[in-house]
Amino acid sequence: MRKQILALSLILVMLMGIAAQAIGPMQAPAAAPKLSFSGTTATCSVIIRSGASSTDKISVTAKLWNGRTCLKTWTASGTGRVSLSKTATVSKGKTYKLTVDYTVNGVKQPQKSVTRTCH
């Protein structure tokens, strides 16, 4: 009897593992901000993907900072995947930070940022 229970338990564990693989791993939401310069023009871009479903609602706010001063704010929203690309006038020799705050289905995600100096 113990051998049968052990064998049945092993079969159940294997089946659960196969079922989990069939579903696939859930991907976490992700944001990929980029900040680049061409002369005195900064290009601020970000791509947000929900990770779980193409119907997930995404809202994003991107801000360009020079120290503690917010120079520009942009917002976008959509489902599944949202991209935003905007420009701003900057000064050479200064350091800028692009921050990205976003939610997926109303749930706030960790802020992402990138910092670069305009040369």
C-alpha positions as semicolon CSV with decimal commas, in nm:
position;residue;x (nm);y (nm);z (nm)
1;M;0,000;0,000;0,000
2;R;0,283;0,243;0,087
3;K;0,452;0,175;-0,248
4;Q;0,128;0,254;-0,432
5;I;0,084;0,583;-0,244
6;L;0,447;0,675;-0,310
7;A;0,414;0,590;-0,680
8;L;0,090;0,789;-0,706
9;S;0,250;1,086;-0,530
10;L;0,545;1,082;-0,770
11;I;0,312;1,071;-1,070
12;L;0,113;1,367;-0,936
13;V;0,431;1,570;-0,881
14;M;0,547;1,498;-1,236
15;L;0,207;1,590;-1,381
16;M;0,203;1,918;-1,188
17;G;0,547;2,001;-1,328
18;I;0,432;1,929;-1,683
19;A;0,120;2,142;-1,635
20;A;0,329;2,432;-1,503
21;Q;0,560;2,412;-1,804
22;A;0,263;2,410;-2,042
23;I;0,133;2,734;-1,893
24;G;0,476;2,892;-1,924
25;P;0,649;3,138;-1,698
26;M;0,471;3,463;-1,625
27;Q;0,676;3,757;-1,741
28;A;0,699;4,058;-1,516
29;P;0,612;4,401;-1,653
30;A;0,916;4,581;-1,791
31;A;1,019;4,934;-1,883
32;A;1,318;5,024;-2,097
33;P;1,396;5,399;-2,085
34;K;1,653;5,556;-2,317
35;L;1,805;5,903;-2,319
36;S;2,022;6,020;-2,608
37;F;2,150;6,353;-2,738
38;S;2,208;6,511;-3,076
39;G;2,360;6,851;-3,027
40;T;2,129;7,027;-2,782
41;T;1,829;6,802;-2,848
42;A;1,755;6,523;-2,603
43;T;1,550;6,227;-2,724
44;C;1,362;6,063;-2,439
45;S;1,203;5,729;-2,514
46;V;1,059;5,434;-2,329
47;I;0,891;5,107;-2,416
48;I;0,666;4,947;-2,156
49;R;0,534;4,593;-2,187
50;S;0,285;4,442;-1,948
51;G;0,438;4,096;-1,958
52;A;0,122;3,903;-1,878
53;S;-0,144;3,986;-2,136
54;S;-0,187;4,197;-2,447
55;T;-0,504;4,337;-2,289
56;D;-0,337;4,470;-1,972
57;K;-0,390;4,845;-1,931
58;I;-0,069;5,048;-1,909
59;S;-0,025;5,412;-1,806
60;V;0,314;5,581;-1,816
61;T;0,457;5,917;-1,709
62;A;0,808;6,010;-1,823
63;K;0,993;6,312;-1,683
64;L;1,317;6,476;-1,791
65;W;1,514;6,626;-1,503
66;N;1,810;6,860;-1,469
67;G;1,905;6,823;-1,103
68;R;1,586;6,886;-0,902
69;T;1,418;7,076;-1,186
70;C;1,166;6,888;-1,400
71;L;1,205;7,019;-1,755
72;K;0,937;6,817;-1,933
73;T;0,662;6,569;-1,849
74;W;0,496;6,334;-2,096
75;T;0,222;6,077;-2,051
76;A;0,091;5,788;-2,258
77;S;-0,140;5,492;-2,213
78;G;-0,250;5,183;-2,397
79;T;-0,282;4,807;-2,371
80;G;-0,018;4,534;-2,374
81;R;0,270;4,753;-2,491
82;V;0,316;5,131;-2,485
83;S;0,595;5,330;-2,644
84;L;0,671;5,699;-2,602
85;S;0,938;5,907;-2,774
86;K;0,972;6,284;-2,722
87;T;1,239;6,550;-2,757
88;A;1,348;6,844;-2,545
89;T;1,605;7,120;-2,578
90;V;1,900;7,080;-2,341
91;S;2,242;7,237;-2,278
92;K;2,577;7,079;-2,350
93;G;2,786;6,980;-2,048
94;K;2,485;6,925;-1,822
95;T;2,363;6,595;-1,678
96;Y;2,000;6,489;-1,729
97;K;1,787;6,214;-1,585
98;L;1,484;6,050;-1,746
99;T;1,247;5,889;-1,496
100;V;0,963;5,656;-1,588
101;D;0,670;5,584;-1,358
102;Y;0,410;5,338;-1,480
103;T;0,117;5,123;-1,378
104;V;-0,014;4,796;-1,517
105;N;-0,385;4,743;-1,453
106;G;-0,366;5,019;-1,192
107;V;-0,078;4,855;-1,002
108;K;0,223;5,084;-0,958
109;Q;0,549;4,932;-1,085
110;P;0,904;5,016;-0,971
111;Q;1,035;5,341;-1,119
112;K;1,296;5,311;-1,392
113;S;1,546;5,579;-1,483
114;V;1,852;5,658;-1,691
115;T;2,105;5,939;-1,642
116;R;2,332;6,081;-1,911
117;T;2,543;6,389;-1,977
118;C;2,495;6,594;-2,294
119;H;2,833;6,626;-2,474
